[in-house]
Amino acid sequence: MLGALNLGACRPKPATPKAEISPSAAEAIFENPPTGSMASLPPAKAALRVNSARAMQYVREVVAIGPRPIGSAGHRKLEAYLRSHLHSDQLEEDGFTAATPVGALPARNFIAKFPGKKEGIIVVAGHYDTIYSLNNYVGANDSGSSTGLLLELASALRGKPREGESVWLVWLDAEEAVRQWTATDSLYGSRHLAEKWQHEGTTKKIKAFLLADMVGDADLNIDRDQNSTPWLLDTVREAATRLGYQSHFFARTITIEDDHLPFARAGVAVADLIDFDYGYNNVFWHTPQDTLDKLSPKSLEIVGNVLLETIHLLDGR
């Protein structure tokens, strides 16, 4: 676990102490996994796999737009880009106004739904905005990698009827702080969507919420997050092991503040797949050096396939 870090105006994803989760929510998501055991999970690997070259091309196209903070021209271009790629899917746009320290800013979550035959929903999410206050920041890893990978997951799921639960891919907006990371200046899109889904009763239907963040680093090492649900992290580890990718997962345990927290507080089982060691001592994070040359299609392939295999395992629970 990381200690306190001097992050200045950057978002403190490693948090000391942990973000608080209510006892009732914690009991529900940490102690009561879905029925079934690992021994009863489907023995075969999932048939679906990501196309690493296509995933990387999506990331390149996203990064080519340039900086993409909320309220910017780049942000609007990226919204149009997402619509153009998701127009044939069951797409929902969740527009809202974010009350930020610099005033009201328009924000929008994108939700692409791939229906399944079973009751329940598996959510795979990532944020698509970039940090608000940094010039010349293209955010290749944070958030280009998650934006592109989710588009590739949509390509993998599209046109293939699901026997298991419905899968919802969610591009969350306004994760980044506008001035300095606080409980109210951060996670605007996920806080809004978690509240909306809780009001609508949707959170009760969600079997698992899988978050991808900073997943393109060529030196891929996904951390084990202590704010995530243990049984769901164990399922991710099982998926990685089945695919031979276990060496890239969970060598280090840290505590992360990220878009999964509002859903955890709403009683949803969550897992944050994040590599928060981007360059030596995380030197590239939230700097103009977060560029495409630091990323690898193989890393996108590993995380994408582990996510698909995790969904496959969850279908069997």
C-alpha positions as CSV (number, residue, x, y, z in Angstrom):
1,M,0.0,0.0,0.0
2,L,1.3,3.4,-0.9
3,G,1.7,6.1,1.8
4,A,0.7,9.7,1.4
5,L,1.9,11.3,-1.7
6,N,2.6,14.9,-2.6
7,L,0.4,15.3,-5.6
8,G,-0.3,19.0,-5.7
9,A,-3.3,19.7,-7.9
10,C,-3.3,16.2,-9.3
11,R,-6.0,13.6,-8.4
12,P,-4.8,11.5,-5.5
13,K,-5.9,8.0,-6.7
14,P,-3.8,6.3,-4.0
15,A,-5.6,7.6,-0.9
16,T,-4.6,7.5,2.8
17,P,-6.8,6.7,4.6
18,K,-9.1,4.6,2.5
19,A,-12.3,6.1,1.1
20,E,-15.1,5.3,3.6
21,I,-17.8,2.8,2.6
22,S,-20.9,2.5,4.7
23,P,-21.0,-0.7,6.8
24,S,-24.2,-1.9,5.1
25,A,-22.7,-1.4,1.6
26,A,-19.4,-2.9,2.7
27,E,-21.2,-6.0,4.1
28,A,-23.2,-6.5,1.0
29,I,-20.4,-6.2,-1.5
30,F,-17.4,-7.6,0.4
31,E,-18.9,-10.5,2.3
32,N,-21.7,-11.8,0.1
33,P,-20.5,-12.8,-3.4
34,P,-23.0,-14.3,-5.8
35,T,-24.0,-17.9,-5.3
36,G,-21.6,-20.5,-6.7
37,S,-18.0,-21.2,-6.2
38,M,-14.8,-21.0,-8.4
39,A,-15.0,-24.8,-8.8
40,S,-18.4,-24.4,-10.5
41,L,-17.3,-21.7,-12.9
42,P,-17.4,-22.5,-16.7
43,P,-14.3,-24.5,-17.6
44,A,-13.9,-23.2,-21.1
45,K,-12.4,-19.8,-21.9
46,A,-14.6,-17.1,-23.4
47,A,-14.8,-17.3,-27.1
48,L,-14.6,-13.5,-27.5
49,R,-11.3,-11.8,-27.8
50,V,-10.1,-8.3,-28.5
51,N,-8.2,-7.1,-31.5
52,S,-5.1,-5.4,-30.1
53,A,-4.3,-3.5,-33.4
54,R,-7.8,-2.2,-33.6
55,A,-7.9,-1.2,-29.9
56,M,-4.6,0.7,-30.4
57,Q,-6.0,2.5,-33.4
58,Y,-9.0,3.6,-31.4
59,V,-6.5,5.0,-28.8
60,R,-4.5,6.8,-31.5
61,E,-7.6,8.4,-32.9
62,V,-8.8,9.5,-29.5
63,V,-5.4,11.0,-28.6
64,A,-5.2,12.7,-32.0
65,I,-8.1,14.9,-30.9
66,G,-5.8,16.5,-28.3
67,P,-6.7,17.6,-24.8
68,R,-10.3,16.6,-23.9
69,P,-11.3,18.3,-20.6
70,I,-15.0,19.0,-20.0
71,G,-16.3,22.1,-21.6
72,S,-13.6,22.1,-24.3
73,A,-13.7,21.8,-28.1
74,G,-11.7,18.6,-27.8
75,H,-14.3,17.2,-25.5
76,R,-17.1,17.9,-27.9
77,K,-15.1,16.3,-30.7
78,L,-14.6,13.2,-28.7
79,E,-18.4,13.0,-27.9
80,A,-19.1,13.2,-31.6
81,Y,-16.4,10.5,-32.2
82,L,-18.1,8.2,-29.6
83,R,-21.5,8.7,-31.2
84,S,-20.1,7.8,-34.6
85,H,-18.7,4.5,-33.4
86,L,-21.7,3.5,-31.2
87,H,-24.6,4.7,-33.4
88,S,-25.6,1.1,-34.3
89,D,-25.7,0.0,-30.7
90,Q,-28.3,0.4,-28.0
91,L,-26.8,3.7,-26.9
92,E,-28.0,5.9,-24.1
93,E,-26.6,9.4,-23.5
94,D,-26.7,10.6,-19.9
95,G,-26.2,14.4,-20.1
96,F,-26.0,16.5,-17.0
97,T,-24.5,19.7,-15.7
98,A,-21.5,19.4,-13.4
99,A,-21.3,22.0,-10.7
100,T,-17.5,22.7,-10.6
101,P,-15.3,25.2,-8.8
102,V,-15.1,27.2,-12.1
103,G,-18.9,27.1,-12.7
104,A,-21.4,24.9,-14.4
105,L,-20.0,22.7,-17.1
106,P,-21.8,20.3,-19.5
107,A,-20.9,16.7,-19.1
108,R,-22.2,13.4,-20.6
109,N,-21.9,9.7,-19.8
110,F,-22.3,7.3,-22.7
111,I,-23.8,3.9,-22.1
112,A,-23.8,1.1,-24.8
113,K,-26.0,-1.8,-23.9
114,F,-25.6,-5.3,-25.1
115,P,-28.6,-7.3,-23.9
116,G,-28.3,-10.8,-22.5
117,K,-30.7,-13.6,-21.7
118,K,-30.0,-13.8,-18.0
119,E,-31.2,-11.3,-15.3
120,G,-28.6,-8.9,-14.2
121,I,-26.1,-6.5,-15.6
122,I,-22.3,-6.5,-15.8
123,V,-20.9,-3.0,-16.3
124,V,-17.5,-2.3,-17.8
125,A,-16.5,1.4,-17.5
126,G,-13.8,3.9,-18.0
127,H,-13.5,7.7,-18.1
128,Y,-12.9,9.6,-21.3
129,D,-12.1,13.2,-20.1
130,T,-8.6,14.5,-19.6
131,I,-7.3,16.7,-16.7
132,Y,-8.8,20.2,-16.8
133,S,-5.8,22.4,-15.8
134,L,-2.9,21.1,-17.8
135,N,-1.9,22.5,-21.2
136,N,-0.5,20.2,-23.9
137,Y,-1.8,17.2,-22.1
138,V,-3.2,14.5,-24.5
139,G,-3.7,11.8,-21.9
140,A,-2.7,8.7,-24.0
141,N,-2.9,6.4,-21.0
142,D,-5.2,8.5,-18.8
143,S,-7.8,8.4,-20.4
144,G,-7.1,7.4,-24.0
145,S,-6.4,3.8,-23.2
146,S,-9.7,3.2,-21.4
147,T,-11.7,5.1,-24.1
148,G,-10.1,3.1,-26.9
149,L,-10.3,-0.3,-25.1
150,L,-14.0,0.2,-24.4
151,L,-14.6,0.9,-28.1
152,E,-12.8,-2.3,-28.9
153,L,-14.9,-4.2,-26.4
154,A,-18.0,-2.8,-28.1
155,S,-16.6,-4.2,-31.4
156,A,-16.0,-7.6,-29.8
157,L,-19.6,-7.7,-28.4
158,R,-21.4,-6.2,-31.3
159,G,-23.7,-8.6,-33.2
160,K,-23.1,-11.5,-30.9
161,P,-26.2,-12.5,-28.9
162,R,-25.3,-13.0,-25.2
163,E,-26.5,-16.1,-23.3
164,G,-25.4,-14.6,-20.0
165,E,-26.2,-11.2,-18.3
166,S,-26.4,-8.0,-20.2
167,V,-23.2,-6.1,-20.6
168,W,-23.2,-2.3,-20.4
169,L,-20.2,-0.4,-21.5
170,V,-20.0,3.0,-19.9
171,W,-17.8,5.9,-20.9
172,L,-17.8,8.1,-17.8
173,D,-17.3,11.8,-18.0
174,A,-15.6,14.3,-15.8
175,E,-13.6,11.9,-13.6
176,E,-10.8,14.5,-13.3
177,A,-10.7,17.3,-10.8
178,V,-11.2,20.8,-12.2
179,R,-9.0,22.4,-9.6
180,Q,-7.9,20.0,-6.9
181,W,-9.1,16.5,-6.1
182,T,-11.8,16.5,-3.3
183,A,-15.0,14.6,-2.6
184,T,-16.9,17.3,-4.6
185,D,-14.3,18.2,-7.2
186,S,-13.8,14.8,-8.8
187,L,-15.8,11.8,-10.2
188,Y,-18.6,14.0,-11.5
189,G,-19.8,11.5,-14.1
190,S,-19.7,8.4,-11.8
191,R,-21.3,10.2,-8.9
192,H,-24.1,11.4,-11.1
193,L,-24.7,8.0,-12.8
194,A,-24.5,6.0,-9.5
195,E,-27.1,8.3,-8.0
196,K,-29.3,8.1,-11.1
197,W,-29.1,4.3,-11.2
198,Q,-29.8,4.0,-7.5
199,H,-32.9,6.2,-7.9
200,E,-34.1,4.1,-10.8
201,G,-33.4,0.8,-9.1
202,T,-30.7,-0.2,-11.6
203,T,-28.0,-0.7,-9.1
204,K,-29.9,-3.6,-7.6
205,K,-29.6,-5.4,-11.0
206,I,-25.8,-4.9,-11.3
207,K,-23.8,-8.1,-10.6
208,A,-20.4,-6.4,-11.1
209,F,-18.9,-3.1,-12.0
210,L,-15.5,-3.4,-13.7
211,L,-13.5,-0.3,-14.1
212,A,-10.5,0.1,-16.5
213,D,-8.2,3.1,-15.9
214,M,-4.6,3.6,-17.1
215,V,-4.4,0.2,-18.8
216,G,-2.2,0.9,-21.8
217,D,1.2,1.2,-20.1
218,A,3.8,-1.0,-22.0
219,D,5.1,-2.1,-18.7
220,L,1.8,-3.4,-17.5
221,N,1.3,-4.2,-13.8
222,I,-2.3,-4.0,-12.6
223,D,-2.5,-3.1,-8.9
224,R,-4.8,-4.8,-6.4
225,D,-7.1,-2.0,-5.0
226,Q,-8.3,-2.2,-1.4
227,N,-11.4,-0.2,-2.3
228,S,-12.5,-2.9,-4.6
229,T,-14.6,-6.0,-3.7
230,P,-12.3,-8.9,-2.8
231,W,-14.4,-11.7,-4.4
232,L,-14.6,-9.8,-7.7
233,L,-10.8,-9.1,-7.7
234,D,-10.4,-12.8,-7.1
235,T,-12.6,-13.5,-10.2
236,V,-10.4,-11.1,-12.2
237,R,-7.3,-13.0,-11.0
238,E,-8.9,-16.3,-12.0
239,A,-9.6,-14.9,-15.5
240,A,-6.0,-13.6,-15.8
241,T,-4.6,-17.0,-14.7
242,R,-6.7,-18.9,-17.1
243,L,-5.3,-16.8,-19.9
244,G,-1.7,-17.0,-18.7
245,Y,-1.5,-13.3,-17.8
246,Q,-1.3,-13.6,-14.0
247,S,2.1,-12.1,-13.8
248,H,0.6,-8.7,-14.9
249,F,-1.9,-8.7,-12.0
250,F,-1.9,-7.8,-8.3
251,A,1.8,-8.0,-7.4
252,R,1.2,-4.7,-5.4
253,T,-1.7,-3.7,-3.2
254,I,-2.7,-0.1,-2.9
255,T,-5.8,2.0,-2.2
256,I,-7.4,3.8,-5.0
257,E,-9.9,6.6,-5.3
258,D,-11.5,6.3,-8.7
259,D,-14.8,6.0,-10.6
260,H,-15.8,2.8,-8.8
261,L,-16.3,4.4,-5.4
262,P,-19.8,5.9,-6.0
263,F,-21.0,2.5,-7.1
264,A,-19.4,0.7,-4.2
265,R,-21.2,3.1,-1.8
266,A,-24.4,2.2,-3.6
267,G,-23.9,-1.4,-2.7
268,V,-22.4,-2.7,-6.0
269,A,-19.6,-5.1,-6.2
270,V,-16.7,-3.3,-7.9
271,A,-13.2,-3.9,-9.2
272,D,-10.8,-1.2,-10.4
273,L,-8.3,-2.5,-12.9
274,I,-5.6,0.2,-12.8
275,D,-1.8,0.3,-13.3
276,F,-0.8,3.2,-11.1
277,D,2.9,3.0,-11.8
278,Y,3.3,4.8,-15.1
279,G,7.0,5.3,-15.5
280,Y,9.4,5.2,-12.6
281,N,7.6,6.5,-9.5
282,N,4.6,7.2,-11.8
283,V,6.5,10.1,-13.4
284,F,4.4,10.2,-16.6
285,W,1.1,10.5,-14.8
286,H,-0.7,13.9,-15.3
287,T,2.2,15.3,-17.3
288,P,2.7,16.1,-21.0
289,Q,4.8,13.0,-21.2
290,D,1.6,10.8,-21.1
291,T,2.0,10.1,-24.8
292,L,1.4,7.2,-27.2
293,D,5.0,6.0,-27.3
294,K,4.6,4.8,-23.7
295,L,1.7,2.4,-24.6
296,S,1.5,-1.1,-26.0
297,P,-1.2,-2.9,-28.0
298,K,-0.3,-6.0,-26.0
299,S,-1.3,-4.3,-22.8
300,L,-4.7,-3.4,-24.2
301,E,-5.0,-7.0,-25.4
302,I,-4.2,-8.4,-22.0
303,V,-6.6,-6.2,-20.1
304,G,-9.4,-6.5,-22.7
305,N,-9.2,-10.3,-22.8
306,V,-9.1,-10.5,-19.0
307,L,-12.2,-8.3,-18.9
308,L,-14.0,-10.6,-21.4
309,E,-12.9,-13.7,-19.5
310,T,-14.1,-12.2,-16.3
311,I,-17.5,-11.5,-17.8
312,H,-17.5,-15.2,-19.0
313,L,-16.8,-16.3,-15.4
314,L,-19.5,-14.0,-14.0
315,D,-22.0,-15.5,-16.4
316,G,-21.5,-18.8,-14.7
317,R,-22.1,-17.7,-11.2
